[in-house]
Amino acid sequence: MKNLLILFAFIITSSSLFSQNQERLSVHYMNIPDEQFGDFMKFHNKKNEILEKAGFGKNFYKLYKVKDSDKAENYRYFLISNYTSDKHYEMTHNVNKELDDMNNDFWNSNLAPIFEDDENHIYRKVYRVDE
């Protein structure tokens, strides 16, 4: 009976542990107009700086671009961040007033259409598939 209780406790503990450690990614495919790239990078770098100071590590959001020689006309930029759980995702989006204010300023700026317009931006929150 004791072994059965220990096994049951282990299963419950393990399942919640594993469910909290499922890899998640937040991915954004987007267009950034050349004339807005510098302003976008200032925002991007500042956001990463705030997250780093809050303990989420350096370069939490990573930005990639296709090569200039690539023929792709749309979604030439790719922004990615990874999370250990949904709770971790929420924590990085509720850091402090400085980040909230900066995000609000972004949505009220000329950069907002980068993320608002479906023709400029595709967003997916994805989960790793294990077989």
N, C-alpha and C positions, 0 to 999 in steps of 0.2 A: 504494500500500500504506500509506504514511504517513497519507494522508487517511482511509483506511478505519479505521486504528487510532484516530485522533483522533475520528472519528465514533462508533466503538464505545465509547470512553472517555466521551464526552459523554453518550451514551444511558444508560450504567450510572450515571454520576454524577447525571444529571437524574432518573432514575426513583427513586433513593433519596432525592433531595432532595424531590421532589414527594410521595412517600409519607410523608415525615416532616412535611409541612405540610398534611395533610388536616384540615379543620376537624371537630372533635368537640364535642359538647355532652353534659353530664350534666344531666338534667332530673328534677325531683321535683315531682309534683303531690301535695298533701297537705292534710290538715285540721290546724289548730292550734287547740285549744280556747282560748277567750278567756282563761280563768284561767291558761293556760300561756304565753300569748304573750310576756309580759315576760321570763320565764325563757328562752324560746327565743331571743329577741332578744339577750339577754346572751351566750348561747352563740354565736350567729351572728356577732355583732360581734367577739367575742374570737377566733373562728376566722379571720375576715377580717384581724384585726390581726396574728395570728401569720403568716399567709401574706404579708401586706404586708411585714413585717419580714424575711421570708425571700426577698424579691425578686420575688414573684408579682403585684405590683400592688395597687392599692387596690380594695376591694370585689370580690374575686375571685368570691365567691358572691353572687349578686344575688337578692333575695327580692321577689316581687310578690304582690299580693292583688287579687281582683276588687273592684269597688266595693261598698259596703255595700248599695246599692240593687239589685245584681244578684241574681237569683232563684236562682242556683246554691246548692245546699245542701252539696255535696261538692266537695272539691279546690279550695277557695277560695284556696289559696296555691300559688305556683309558685316553686321555687328552681332557679336555672340557673347553670351555670359552663361556660366554654368552654376548649378545649385545642387545641394545635397538633398533637398526636400522642398515641399511646398512652403513649409515654415521658414526655411532659409530664404526663399524667394520673397516672402512677405517682409522679412527682416531687412533685406537690402532695399526695399521700396519704402520703408518707414524708418529711416535712419535718424533724421533730425530736422529742425526747422530750416537750417541752411540749405539742405538738399531739397526740401519741399518748396522753398522760395525760388531756388534756381530752376526747378522743374516748371513752376508756375510761370516764371519769366520766359522760359523756352516756349511754352504753349501760347504765349502772348507775343511772340517775336515772329520775324519773317522766316525763321527756320521751321516753324510748326508744320507747314505743308509737306516737308520731307516725310513726316510720319502720318499726316492726316489723309493724304490723297492716296487712294488705293492704286492708282497708276504709278505712283512713286515708291510704294512701300508694301512689303508683304511681311507680316509678323506671324511667327509660330512659336508656341511654347510646346516643346517636344520632350518625350520621355524615352529613355533607352529601352529597346526591346530585347528581352532575354528569352532564349528558347530552352 
